[in-house]
Amino acid sequence: MKLNTSIKAILATFTLTTAVTMASFSAIAVSSASTPAEKGRVIFTEVKKRDSGWGDSKADMQMILSNKHGQKSVREIKIKSLEQQNDGDKSLTVFDKPRDVKGTAFLSYSHTTGADDQWLYMPALKRVKRISSRNKSGPFMGSEFAFEDFSSFELNKYRYNFLGEEQLAGKDCYKVEQFPMDENSGYTRRVVWVDKEEYLEQQVEFYDRKNSLLKTLTYTGYKQHPGDFWRAESMNMINHQNGKSTELKWLNYTFNTGLTDNDFNRNALKRKN
């Protein structure tokens, strides 16, 4: 028992020391960048680096839609994701409840550059619809998230501008503007708060094509999963222009489950998951 306790103490000390060292090196890299554009890119290079190597994952999700009067509806969803070594990630989203959306499935292939590939299967019509680049700024299944919000973050799809450092919800954060390279994006820019300790996104403001504040996304309840991968338990998107909101509650994360590319082809849209 004492030996096990000692080993645990050593491992805990090693983990803490490693985290402190990583944070120190990351802070040095940010401070050494010479321009706001370089600083912003360095920060998000670190964000991407720290969320690499997770392989594949499965999770359950509740999507809670609220109108401006506070009335709510809940959808139950299963999500699978597959990390790609030389491209953006793949994901498959399948709706389980309620009955009117059961079996609806969304397949997304993110790419490091260029337009993503996305398809939506609608069981009532028994057909697969490809989401065109021009429609990716539209609402995803009636929520306040857009189709483009369900793509994985890819470093080269944005230009960056470091705005400074400030506290958000008690955390010391970097504040960075991102400017989408995609001319079909529904956003002129995003303003992102990233905590300085773990490099996790804490909040994102989305500005529409008129450069007016459209939405704010807030991440809460981050949990560290095996392999040192962090995931938020809640993502709450508030639309400031229509008074609606959508919260995504994530449950039952599992990693390295053995998923392959075969689980993410167009035939998978029609299969029961």
RAGI-V878456 format. One record per residue. NEAR is the number of other ideal C-beta (glycine too) atoms within 12 Angstrom. Layout:
# RAGI-V878456
near:NEAR
near:NEAR
This chain:
# RAGI-V878456
near:7
near:8
near:9
near:10
near:11
near:12
near:13
near:14
near:14
near:14
near:14
near:14
near:14
near:14
near:16
near:15
near:14
near:15
near:21
near:16
near:14
near:22
near:22
near:16
near:19
near:30
near:23
near:14
near:23
near:32
near:18
near:13
near:25
near:13
near:15
near:21
near:21
near:21
near:30
near:33
near:30
near:31
near:42
near:38
near:27
near:33
near:35
near:26
near:18
near:29
near:34
near:22
near:17
near:28
near:25
near:29
near:35
near:31
near:32
near:26
near:37
near:29
near:40
near:27
near:29
near:24
near:18
near:16
near:10
near:12
near:13
near:17
near:23
near:22
near:32
near:26
near:39
near:32
near:38
near:38
near:38
near:34
near:29
near:25
near:13
near:10
near:22
near:30
near:35
near:37
near:39
near:40
near:42
near:35
near:34
near:24
near:20
near:18
near:13
near:16
near:29
near:21
near:27
near:37
near:37
near:43
near:40
near:37
near:32
near:34
near:24
near:23
near:16
near:19
near:29
near:37
near:27
near:37
near:32
near:35
near:32
near:22
near:22
near:14
near:12
near:12
near:16
near:23
near:22
near:23
near:31
near:18
near:22
near:16
near:22
near:33
near:28
near:24
near:25
near:33
near:30
near:21
near:39
near:35
near:39
near:33
near:35
near:33
near:37
near:38
near:38
near:30
near:32
near:31
near:26
near:22
near:31
near:33
near:24
near:35
near:26
near:30
near:24
near:19
near:21
near:21
near:16
near:26
near:17
near:10
near:24
near:21
near:31
near:43
near:32
near:42
near:33
near:38
near:24
near:31
near:21
near:27
near:17
near:23
near:32
near:30
near:35
near:25
near:30
near:40
near:36
near:38
near:34
near:43
near:32
near:28
near:25
near:30
near:38
near:36
near:37
near:37
near:32
near:35
near:32
near:35
near:26
near:23
near:16
near:12
near:16
near:16
near:20
near:33
near:35
near:27
near:34
near:27
near:33
near:23
near:22
near:26
near:21
near:21
near:23
near:16
near:20
near:21
near:27
near:28
near:35
near:32
near:25
near:24
near:35
near:31
near:34
near:27
near:28
near:20
near:18
near:20
near:15
near:28
near:32
near:38
near:31
near:38
near:26
near:31
near:22
near:21
near:31
near:25
near:27
near:19
near:18
near:14
near:28
near:16
near:21
near:15
near:26
near:34
near:21
near:26
near:18
near:29
near:33
near:23
near:19
near:14
near:27
